[in-house]
Amino acid sequence: MTLDDLVEVLLNKGAVLHLDLIVAVADIPLIGVSLRAAVAGMETMLEYGMMRHWDEATRAWAERSVARRALDLREGEGVLHRTSGGHLLTGGVYHGWRPGTVYVTDQRLVVLRAEPREILWQTELSDVRAVRMTPERTVGGEERLRLELTLADGGRELLSAREPEALHDLLTRARAGRAVPSLPFGHAPADEEEAALAEGHLWYAEPRRSGPLWRGGRARLTAGRLVWKSPVDSRPALVLRTADLTEVRRVPGSGPAGDGSVLVLRTATGDEVRLAADDPAAWARRLDAARPVAAAG
């Protein structure tokens, strides 16, 4: 085995070391060493539930530091969510979208531009009276969801976000005075009101420039969408609406979970998503049942 092979095994699968060592001088045992160690890449370690506390604490510290440097927080103010997005400027000479970063704190909703640094728009959460998602057709003809906010003074503002559904859920909870968990930046809040049809470990063939790469992570299927996320990623790598699913099938051949473990999901746009499961038949049934065509039939 070459060094490259050894590194690949350690990063992707890991190794468990069991070592019992006795140090003796003149055949007299003096020191005993009993070592049990797991050596693996961080993604593999987290996938199997190891070092999660360290990972969560490190991420939380880094995220708080980034937020405090970027946004001048008030005394006692905490950041709940951060995502890329923008604000539609409608007054004055200029009319158009201004990109930036959308921050949701426990007091405010802020759209901040980093360079040159400027708060493009902000409001107190207490002034938000209604939040709804509205479709908008872009210049290129693509339809995207925007967030329309109704404020206490009767004004209306439009925001964009990378994950508009997540931001909508978060603002709806905050406006209703419900508990809003502090989430790692870029994470979609868990939809507690939408029951999970299936939840568990899956492999996802993530598209890469050099070709698809199988990665292990956790998937959650609800009536509305399938979400897959690796334990080391800051945000889900796959968010697929069940309304876009047109076909779910098992394919022959070997996958990371063994022969016959690969599932192919086809979407309305003609794209294919490949997943692998320890129980592919069960996942195939649940995914197929979640499709709108299947539900209608």
C-alpha positions as CSV (number, residue, x, y, z in Angstrom):
1,M,0.0,0.0,0.0
2,T,1.4,3.4,-1.0
3,L,1.2,6.5,1.2
4,D,-1.5,7.9,-1.1
5,D,-3.6,4.8,-0.5
6,L,-3.1,5.0,3.2
7,V,-4.2,8.6,3.4
8,E,-7.3,7.9,1.3
9,V,-8.3,5.0,3.6
10,L,-7.8,7.1,6.7
11,L,-9.8,10.1,5.3
12,N,-12.6,8.1,3.8
13,K,-13.0,5.1,6.1
14,G,-10.6,5.5,9.1
15,A,-8.8,3.0,11.2
16,V,-9.1,1.8,14.8
17,L,-5.8,1.1,16.6
18,H,-5.6,-1.3,19.5
19,L,-2.1,-1.3,21.0
20,D,-0.8,-3.0,24.2
21,L,2.9,-2.1,24.9
22,I,5.1,-3.1,27.7
23,V,8.5,-1.4,28.2
24,A,11.0,-3.7,30.0
25,V,14.5,-3.3,31.3
26,A,16.6,-6.4,31.8
27,D,13.4,-8.5,31.3
28,I,11.7,-6.6,34.1
29,P,8.4,-4.9,33.0
30,L,8.4,-1.3,34.1
31,I,5.9,0.6,32.0
32,G,2.6,-0.6,30.4
33,V,0.8,1.3,27.7
34,S,-2.8,0.4,26.6
35,L,-3.9,2.5,23.6
36,R,-7.3,2.5,21.9
37,A,-7.5,5.1,19.2
38,A,-9.7,6.0,16.1
39,V,-7.9,7.8,13.3
40,A,-10.0,9.2,10.4
41,G,-10.8,12.3,8.4
42,M,-13.0,14.8,10.2
43,E,-15.9,14.2,7.9
44,T,-15.8,10.4,8.8
45,M,-15.4,11.1,12.5
46,L,-18.4,13.4,12.6
47,E,-20.4,11.0,10.4
48,Y,-20.0,8.4,13.1
49,G,-20.8,10.7,16.0
50,M,-17.2,11.4,17.2
51,M,-15.9,14.8,18.1
52,R,-19.2,16.5,17.6
53,H,-18.9,18.7,20.7
54,W,-15.6,20.1,19.5
55,D,-16.9,20.7,16.0
56,E,-20.1,22.4,17.2
57,A,-18.2,24.6,19.7
58,T,-15.5,25.6,17.1
59,R,-18.1,26.5,14.5
60,A,-20.2,28.5,16.9
61,W,-17.2,30.5,18.1
62,A,-16.1,31.2,14.5
63,E,-19.6,32.2,13.5
64,R,-20.0,34.6,16.4
65,S,-16.7,36.2,15.7
66,V,-17.5,36.7,12.0
67,A,-20.9,38.2,12.8
68,R,-19.6,40.6,15.4
69,R,-16.9,41.9,13.1
70,A,-19.3,42.3,10.2
71,L,-22.3,43.7,12.0
72,D,-22.3,46.2,14.9
73,L,-24.4,44.3,17.3
74,R,-26.2,46.0,20.1
75,E,-25.7,45.2,23.7
76,G,-27.1,41.7,24.3
77,E,-28.0,41.2,20.7
78,G,-27.4,37.8,19.1
79,V,-27.4,36.6,15.5
80,L,-29.8,33.8,14.7
81,H,-29.3,33.4,11.0
82,R,-27.1,34.7,8.2
83,T,-27.5,34.0,4.4
84,S,-26.6,35.6,1.1
85,G,-29.4,37.7,-0.3
86,G,-30.4,41.3,-1.2
87,H,-32.9,44.1,-0.9
88,L,-35.0,45.7,-3.7
89,L,-34.5,49.5,-3.7
90,T,-37.5,51.2,-5.1
91,G,-37.2,54.8,-4.0
92,G,-35.0,57.6,-5.6
93,V,-33.3,57.5,-8.9
94,Y,-32.0,53.9,-8.7
95,H,-34.4,51.0,-8.8
96,G,-33.1,47.5,-8.6
97,W,-31.7,44.7,-6.4
98,R,-28.7,45.4,-4.1
99,P,-26.9,42.2,-3.2
100,G,-25.5,41.7,0.3
101,T,-25.8,39.4,3.4
102,V,-29.1,39.1,5.2
103,Y,-28.8,38.9,9.0
104,V,-31.6,37.9,11.4
105,T,-30.9,38.8,15.0
106,D,-33.1,38.5,18.0
107,Q,-34.0,42.2,17.5
108,R,-33.5,43.2,13.9
109,L,-33.6,42.1,10.2
110,V,-30.6,43.6,8.4
111,V,-29.2,43.5,4.8
112,L,-25.5,44.4,4.9
113,R,-23.1,45.0,2.1
114,A,-19.5,44.1,2.9
115,E,-17.5,46.2,0.4
116,P,-17.9,49.1,0.7
117,R,-19.4,48.3,4.1
118,E,-23.0,49.7,4.3
119,I,-26.3,48.7,5.9
120,L,-28.5,48.6,2.8
121,W,-31.7,48.2,4.8
122,Q,-32.9,47.2,8.2
123,T,-36.0,47.0,10.4
124,E,-36.9,46.0,13.9
125,L,-38.4,42.5,14.1
126,S,-41.3,44.0,16.1
127,D,-42.2,46.2,13.1
128,V,-42.7,43.2,10.7
129,R,-46.4,42.6,10.5
130,A,-46.6,40.0,7.7
131,V,-44.2,37.8,5.7
132,R,-45.1,36.0,2.5
133,M,-43.2,34.4,-0.4
134,T,-44.0,35.8,-3.8
135,P,-42.6,34.6,-7.2
136,E,-40.7,37.0,-9.4
137,R,-39.5,36.4,-13.0
138,T,-35.9,37.4,-13.5
139,V,-34.4,39.1,-16.6
140,G,-33.2,35.7,-17.8
141,G,-36.8,34.3,-17.6
142,E,-36.2,32.2,-14.4
143,E,-38.8,32.3,-11.7
144,R,-37.5,32.9,-8.2
145,L,-39.1,33.2,-4.8
146,R,-38.8,36.5,-3.0
147,L,-39.9,37.5,0.5
148,E,-42.4,40.3,0.7
149,L,-42.5,42.0,4.2
150,T,-45.4,44.2,5.4
151,L,-44.2,46.7,8.0
152,A,-45.9,48.5,10.8
153,D,-46.0,51.8,8.8
154,G,-47.8,50.0,6.0
155,G,-44.8,49.9,3.8
156,R,-43.7,46.8,1.8
157,E,-40.2,45.6,1.1
158,L,-38.9,42.8,-1.0
159,L,-35.9,40.7,0.0
160,S,-34.0,37.9,-1.8
161,A,-32.3,35.0,-0.1
162,R,-30.4,31.8,-1.0
163,E,-33.0,29.8,0.9
164,P,-36.1,31.9,0.9
165,E,-38.2,29.1,2.6
166,A,-35.8,28.9,5.5
167,L,-35.8,32.7,6.0
168,H,-39.6,32.8,5.7
169,D,-40.0,30.1,8.4
170,L,-37.5,31.9,10.7
171,L,-39.2,35.3,10.4
172,T,-42.7,33.8,10.8
173,R,-41.6,32.2,14.1
174,A,-40.0,35.4,15.3
175,R,-43.1,37.5,14.3
176,A,-45.4,35.1,16.2
177,G,-43.2,35.3,19.3
178,R,-42.3,31.7,19.1
179,A,-39.0,30.3,20.2
180,V,-36.4,30.6,17.4
181,P,-33.3,28.4,17.8
182,S,-29.9,29.9,17.2
183,L,-28.7,28.2,14.1
184,P,-25.3,27.9,12.4
185,F,-25.1,30.4,9.6
186,G,-26.6,29.2,6.3
187,H,-28.6,26.4,7.9
188,A,-32.3,26.1,7.2
189,P,-34.3,25.8,10.4
190,A,-35.8,22.4,10.9
191,D,-39.5,22.4,9.9
192,E,-40.9,21.1,13.1
193,E,-44.5,21.3,11.8
194,E,-43.8,19.1,8.8
195,A,-43.5,15.5,9.8
196,A,-40.6,13.5,8.5
197,L,-41.6,10.6,6.1
198,A,-38.1,9.2,6.3
199,E,-34.9,10.2,8.1
200,G,-31.5,8.6,8.2
201,H,-28.1,8.0,6.7
202,L,-27.7,8.3,2.9
203,W,-24.8,8.7,0.5
204,Y,-25.0,11.5,-2.1
205,A,-23.1,11.6,-5.3
206,E,-22.1,15.2,-5.1
207,P,-21.3,16.8,-8.5
208,R,-17.6,17.9,-8.7
209,R,-15.5,19.3,-11.5
210,S,-13.5,16.1,-11.6
211,G,-16.6,13.9,-11.4
212,P,-19.3,12.9,-8.8
213,L,-18.0,12.1,-5.3
214,W,-19.9,9.9,-2.9
215,R,-20.3,11.5,0.5
216,G,-22.0,10.2,3.6
217,G,-24.5,12.3,5.4
218,R,-28.0,12.6,6.8
219,A,-31.2,12.9,4.8
220,R,-34.7,14.1,5.8
221,L,-37.7,13.5,3.6
222,T,-40.9,15.4,4.3
223,A,-44.0,15.9,2.1
224,G,-42.5,19.0,0.7
225,R,-38.8,18.3,0.2
226,L,-35.8,16.0,0.5
227,V,-32.8,17.6,2.3
228,W,-29.3,16.0,2.5
229,K,-26.4,17.4,4.5
230,S,-22.9,16.2,5.4
231,P,-22.0,16.6,9.0
232,V,-19.0,18.9,8.1
233,D,-20.9,21.2,5.7
234,S,-22.4,24.5,6.9
235,R,-25.5,24.1,4.8
236,P,-27.4,21.3,3.0
237,A,-25.7,20.2,-0.3
238,L,-29.1,19.0,-1.6
239,V,-32.5,20.5,-1.2
240,L,-35.0,18.9,-3.6
241,R,-38.7,19.7,-3.7
242,T,-40.8,16.6,-3.9
243,A,-43.0,18.5,-6.4
244,D,-40.1,18.4,-8.8
245,L,-39.6,14.6,-8.6
246,T,-40.8,12.7,-11.7
247,E,-39.1,9.3,-11.3
248,V,-37.5,7.2,-8.6
249,R,-35.7,4.0,-9.5
250,R,-33.1,1.6,-8.3
251,V,-30.2,0.9,-10.7
252,P,-27.9,-2.2,-10.9
253,G,-24.3,-2.0,-9.9
254,S,-22.3,-1.3,-6.8
255,G,-22.5,1.7,-4.6
256,P,-20.9,2.8,-1.3
257,A,-23.5,0.7,0.5
258,G,-23.0,-2.4,-1.6
259,D,-24.6,-3.9,-4.7
260,G,-28.0,-2.6,-5.7
261,S,-27.8,0.3,-3.2
262,V,-28.0,3.1,-5.7
263,L,-31.1,5.2,-6.3
264,V,-31.6,7.6,-9.2
265,L,-34.0,10.5,-8.8
266,R,-35.1,12.3,-12.0
267,T,-36.5,15.9,-11.8
268,A,-38.9,17.9,-13.9
269,T,-35.9,19.7,-15.4
270,G,-34.3,16.5,-16.6
271,D,-31.6,16.4,-14.0
272,E,-30.6,13.2,-12.2
273,V,-29.7,12.9,-8.5
274,R,-27.9,9.7,-7.3
275,L,-28.2,8.5,-3.7
276,A,-27.2,5.3,-2.0
277,A,-28.8,3.6,1.0
278,D,-28.3,0.7,3.3
279,D,-32.1,0.0,2.8
280,P,-32.6,1.2,-0.8
281,A,-36.0,-0.5,-1.2
282,A,-37.5,1.3,1.7
283,W,-36.1,4.7,0.6
284,A,-37.3,4.1,-2.9
285,R,-40.9,3.4,-1.7
286,R,-40.9,6.5,0.5
287,L,-39.5,8.8,-2.2
288,D,-41.9,7.4,-4.8
289,A,-44.9,7.9,-2.5
290,A,-43.8,11.5,-1.9
291,R,-44.0,12.3,-5.6
292,P,-47.0,14.4,-6.6
293,V,-47.9,12.1,-9.5
294,A,-47.8,9.1,-7.2
295,A,-49.9,10.9,-4.6
296,A,-52.4,11.9,-7.3
297,G,-52.6,8.3,-8.5
